[in-house]
């Protein structure tokens, strides 16, 4: 082989190596979507009888290890306790922001400390819900697009009005929820018009309603749902229908592989945590200790 041919071969091999991430020949995913749900206010875990809880202290240690350039972190709602606890809600919002969550779908429990408190907290955190108005004002201006690794990921969220069944009238009278399926359809059209490469719907509500949207609105590449605290993981072709289950014990991982900017493969998995075995995050543990002290002081002073 002459020098010129050898040089051309070297250039060709180098070009192919540069193209590997684009054409999907790498064994690693181009992008991973991590998602959590139903933390229910559990800052730390416990071996609760029948319902063990990993707690945020355990899952946070794992979440901090993620590569932010190749990952997107989402929550499907109900990370707050259902009971009135403004102090705990505030601590959780600060931690979720610090952990790098891009957005959280609105869960009914996020209104557990009252609508007025939620309105204030929503100013400092990216809640996403495309079918709710609070006192006539939309919570979200529209679906969102996150671009990483030159890939546009479209994300929308809807909530099932049935999840507010047990809420008092003074809350229900101040919110307006449109049909989740119709809102999902409108959001999908908007995302596609904006050039998204992969579209995810975060559905907070009962599993059968989420299933109906997944089956009829087939343009969604993934429908991730929460509220019933059930574990579910189904793949139809490359479409994903999944829920990470109860008490925030799992982190879902949706690995995406692209070829020439088009999806070639999607794989979903669940990482289960045990509070007694997995490492804990020191920062969350400290927040828990601070929470206990502040809670005692608040109770002494008659604060919520």
Secondary structure per residue as TSV (DSSP state, phi and psi in degrees):
chain	resnum	aa	ss	phi	psi
A	1	X	-	360.0	125.5
A	2	X	-	-75.5	170.4
A	3	X	H	-63.4	-37.0
A	4	X	H	-65.3	-44.0
A	5	X	H	-64.9	-40.6
A	6	X	H	-63.4	-39.0
A	7	X	H	-65.7	-41.6
A	8	X	H	-64.1	-37.9
A	9	X	H	-64.3	-40.7
A	10	X	H	-62.4	-42.7
A	11	X	H	-63.0	-41.5
A	12	X	H	-65.0	-44.7
A	13	X	H	-62.6	-42.2
A	14	X	H	-62.6	-40.0
A	15	X	H	-64.7	-41.2
A	16	X	H	-65.1	-39.0
A	17	X	H	-63.2	-38.2
A	18	X	H	-67.4	-29.9
A	19	X	H	-82.0	-16.3
A	20	X	H	-51.0	-47.3
A	21	X	H	-63.3	-29.1
A	22	X	H	-78.3	-41.7
A	23	X	H	-90.5	1.5
A	24	X	T	85.0	23.2
A	25	X	-	-86.0	-8.9
A	26	X	S	-73.2	146.2
A	27	X	S	-76.4	-19.9
A	28	X	S	-87.3	147.4
A	29	X	-	-65.6	149.8
A	30	X	S	-70.1	-32.7
A	31	X	E	-155.9	144.2
A	32	X	E	-124.9	133.5
A	33	X	E	-102.6	118.9
A	34	X	E	-103.8	137.4
A	35	X	E	-142.3	144.9
A	36	X	E	-127.8	169.1
A	37	X	-	-166.9	156.7
A	38	X	-	55.0	44.8
A	39	X	-	-65.0	-31.7
A	40	X	T	58.5	31.8
A	41	X	T	79.0	11.4
A	42	X	-	-81.2	91.8
A	43	X	S	-65.1	-42.4
A	44	X	S	-125.6	166.7
A	45	X	-	-95.7	177.8
A	46	X	B	-161.6	154.4
A	47	X	-	-89.0	61.1
A	48	X	-	-65.6	137.2
A	49	X	T	-58.4	118.5
A	50	X	T	84.1	-25.7
A	51	X	S	-136.4	76.4
A	52	X	-	-64.8	149.4
A	53	X	B	-129.2	128.1
A	54	X	-	-75.9	-40.7
A	55	X	-	84.3	154.3
A	56	X	H	-63.7	-29.3
A	57	X	H	-59.8	-32.6
A	58	X	H	-81.8	-48.6
A	59	X	H	-67.2	-31.8
A	60	X	H	-63.1	-36.6
A	61	X	H	-60.2	-36.3
A	62	X	H	-74.0	-43.3
A	63	X	H	-64.0	-31.9
A	64	X	T	-70.4	-14.9
A	65	X	T	-86.2	-5.6
A	66	X	S	-72.8	150.4
A	67	X	-	-86.1	108.9
A	68	X	G	-64.0	-20.2
A	69	X	G	-76.8	-17.4
A	70	X	G	-125.0	18.1
A	71	X	E	-144.2	153.8
A	72	X	E	-129.3	132.4
A	73	X	E	-113.4	125.0
A	74	X	E	-130.3	155.1
A	75	X	E	-122.2	146.5
A	76	X	-	-98.6	5.9
A	77	X	S	106.1	166.6
A	78	X	-	65.5	37.1
A	79	X	-	-79.9	-18.7
A	80	X	S	-85.5	160.2
A	81	X	-	-71.4	148.4
A	82	X	S	-71.8	-20.3
A	83	X	S	-84.2	162.3
A	84	X	-	-69.0	115.9
A	85	X	-	-159.3	83.6
A	86	X	H	-63.6	-35.8
A	87	X	H	-62.4	-48.4
A	88	X	H	-64.5	-42.6
A	89	X	H	-59.1	-42.4
A	90	X	H	-64.4	-41.9
A	91	X	H	-62.1	-41.9
A	92	X	H	-66.0	-40.8
A	93	X	H	-62.6	-40.5
A	94	X	H	-64.5	-41.7
A	95	X	H	-68.2	-41.9
A	96	X	H	-63.9	-38.0
A	97	X	H	-65.3	-43.1
A	98	X	H	-65.6	-33.1
A	99	X	H	-76.4	-12.0
A	100	X	T	93.9	24.7
A	101	X	-	-63.9	130.2
A	102	X	S	-75.7	-33.8
A	103	X	E	-168.7	159.5
A	104	X	E	-129.1	131.4
A	105	X	E	-62.7	148.9
A	106	X	-	-76.2	125.1
A	107	X	-	-105.5	157.7
A	108	X	G	-61.8	-31.9
A	109	X	G	-70.0	-17.9
A	110	X	G	-66.1	-16.2
A	111	X	G	-97.1	8.9
A	112	X	T	-63.2	-28.5
A	113	X	T	-92.1	11.4
A	114	X	-	105.3	150.2
A	115	X	H	-68.5	-36.8
A	116	X	H	-64.7	-42.4
A	117	X	H	-64.6	-41.8
A	118	X	H	-61.9	-42.1
A	119	X	H	-58.8	-38.6
A	120	X	H	-70.2	-42.7
A	121	X	H	-69.2	-30.7
A	122	X	T	-67.0	-18.0
A	123	X	T	-71.2	-21.9
A	124	X	S	-111.1	4.8
A	125	X	S	-144.2	147.6
A	126	X	-	-87.4	79.2
A	127	X	E	-76.9	141.8
A	128	X	E	-125.3	122.1
A	129	X	-	-159.5	118.6
A	130	X	T	-97.6	10.4
A	131	X	T	-137.5	27.7
A	132	X	E	-130.7	140.0
A	133	X	E	-119.6	137.7
A	134	X	E	-112.6	114.0
A	135	X	T	52.1	43.9
A	136	X	T	84.0	-0.9
A	137	X	E	-114.9	130.2
A	138	X	E	-65.1	137.5
A	139	X	S	-69.3	-39.0
A	140	X	-	-120.0	140.5
A	141	X	S	-72.2	-21.3
A	142	X	S	167.8	-176.4
A	143	X	-	-67.4	169.0
A	144	X	E	-122.2	153.0
A	145	X	E	-121.6	128.6
A	146	X	E	-114.1	126.3
A	147	X	E	-109.0	121.2
A	148	X	E	-141.3	145.9
A	149	X	T	53.6	31.5
A	150	X	T	63.1	24.2
A	151	X	E	-117.2	129.1
A	152	X	E	-94.0	117.1
A	153	X	E	-104.1	119.2
A	154	X	E	-91.4	135.4
A	155	X	E	-135.4	130.5
A	156	X	E	-134.5	162.2
A	157	X	E	-142.7	142.8
A	158	X	E	-136.2	159.9
A	159	X	E	-128.6	142.4
A	160	X	-	-82.2	123.9
A	161	X	G	-59.1	-22.0
A	162	X	G	-64.3	-21.8
A	163	X	G	-71.0	-13.1
A	164	X	G	-97.2	15.5
A	165	X	T	-55.1	-41.3
A	166	X	T	-90.8	2.6
A	167	X	S	-75.0	149.0
A	168	X	-	-67.7	159.0
A	169	X	H	-62.9	-28.7
A	170	X	H	-69.6	-17.9
A	171	X	H	-90.1	-49.3
A	172	X	H	-62.4	-30.2
A	173	X	T	-72.7	-15.8
A	174	X	T	-101.5	-2.0
A	175	X	E	-120.8	150.8
A	176	X	E	-131.9	124.0
A	177	X	E	-120.0	121.5
A	178	X	-	-85.6	170.6
A	179	X	-	-59.7	124.3
A	180	X	H	-60.6	-40.0
A	181	X	H	-64.9	-42.1
A	182	X	H	-66.5	-41.7
A	183	X	H	-64.8	-38.5
A	184	X	H	-64.3	-40.8
A	185	X	H	-63.7	-43.4
A	186	X	H	-65.3	-41.5
A	187	X	H	-65.3	-39.6
A	188	X	H	-63.1	-43.6
A	189	X	H	-60.9	-39.8
A	190	X	H	-66.9	-40.3
A	191	X	H	-67.0	-42.7
A	192	X	H	-64.6	-38.2
A	193	X	H	-64.5	-28.4
A	194	X	T	-85.2	-0.7
A	195	X	T	86.5	26.7
A	196	X	-	-68.2	145.0
A	197	X	S	-92.6	-24.7
A	198	X	E	-149.6	132.6
A	199	X	E	-122.3	128.6
A	200	X	E	-120.1	131.3
A	201	X	E	-107.6	125.5
A	202	X	E	-95.8	115.6
A	203	X	E	-113.7	116.3
A	204	X	E	-103.3	107.9
A	205	X	E	167.4	-170.5
A	206	X	-	-69.7	149.1
A	207	X	H	-59.9	-39.6
A	208	X	H	-66.5	-32.0
A	209	X	H	-72.8	-38.9
A	210	X	H	-63.3	-40.5
A	211	X	H	-61.5	-40.7
A	212	X	H	-62.0	-40.3
A	213	X	H	-67.8	-42.9
A	214	X	H	-59.9	-40.2
A	215	X	H	-75.2	-31.5
A	216	X	H	-97.9	-38.7
A	217	X	-	-92.5	71.6
A	218	X	T	-72.6	-4.3
A	219	X	T	-73.8	-13.9
A	220	X	-	-75.6	128.1
A	221	X	S	-73.5	-30.2
A	222	X	E	-148.1	138.3
A	223	X	E	-119.6	113.2
A	224	X	E	-107.4	127.0
A	225	X	E	-130.2	159.0
A	226	X	E	-155.7	164.0
A	227	X	E	136.7	-48.5
A	228	X	S	-76.6	-6.6
A	229	X	-	56.5	44.4
A	230	X	-	-112.2	145.7
A	231	X	E	-89.2	126.2
A	232	X	E	-149.7	137.5
A	233	X	E	-150.6	106.7
A	234	X	E	-133.3	139.4
A	235	X	E	-124.7	125.5
A	236	X	E	-120.2	110.8
A	237	X	T	56.6	-119.7
A	238	X	T	-105.4	9.7
A	239	X	E	-89.5	139.6
A	240	X	E	-115.4	133.5
A	241	X	E	-128.4	112.7
A	242	X	E	-152.1	156.3
A	243	X	E	-145.4	134.7
A	244	X	E	-82.0	0.7
A	245	X	-	91.2	-154.6
A	246	X	S	-90.4	150.9
A	247	X	T	55.0	25.0
A	248	X	T	64.3	24.3
A	249	X	-	-79.8	-7.9
A	250	X	E	-133.5	151.6
A	251	X	E	-114.0	121.4
A	252	X	E	-79.2	147.0
A	253	X	E	-132.8	117.3
A	254	X	E	-108.4	105.0
A	255	X	E	-90.8	129.5
A	256	X	E	-117.6	132.3
A	257	X	E	-119.0	129.5
A	258	X	E	-119.4	152.1
A	259	X	E	-133.8	118.1
A	260	X	T	51.9	46.0
A	261	X	T	70.7	4.1
A	262	X	E	-113.1	143.5
A	263	X	E	-62.0	129.3
A	264	X	E	-108.1	-28.8
A	265	X	E	-159.5	144.3
A	266	X	E	-131.5	132.5
A	267	X	E	-128.8	133.8
A	268	X	E	-116.1	142.4
A	269	X	E	-148.1	166.3
A	270	X	E	-126.7	129.5
A	271	X	E	-100.0	112.7
A	272	X	E	-92.1	137.9
A	273	X	-	-116.1	147.5
A	274	X	-	-123.8	122.9
A	275	X	T	-63.5	-28.2
A	276	X	T	-83.4	-9.1
A	277	X	T	-119.5	-37.8
A	278	X	S	-83.4	150.0
A	279	X	-	-64.9	153.9
A	280	X	-	-111.7	155.0
A	281	X	-	-86.5	122.2
A	282	X	H	-59.2	-36.6
A	283	X	H	-64.7	-43.4
A	284	X	H	-65.9	-39.4
A	285	X	H	-60.5	-40.0
A	286	X	H	-67.6	-40.4
A	287	X	H	-61.0	-37.9
A	288	X	H	-63.7	-43.0
A	289	X	H	-64.1	-41.3
A	290	X	H	-64.3	-39.3
A	291	X	H	-61.3	-44.8
A	292	X	H	-60.0	-43.6
A	293	X	H	-65.7	-45.6
A	294	X	H	-67.0	-35.3
A	295	X	H	-63.0	-42.5
A	296	X	H	-62.8	-42.9
A	297	X	H	-64.2	-41.0
A	298	X	H	-64.8	-39.5
A	299	X	H	-65.4	-37.4
A	300	X	H	-64.3	-36.1
A	301	X	H	-94.9	3.4
A	302	X	T	74.8	22.1
A	303	X	-	-92.9	161.5
A	304	X	-	-75.5	360.0
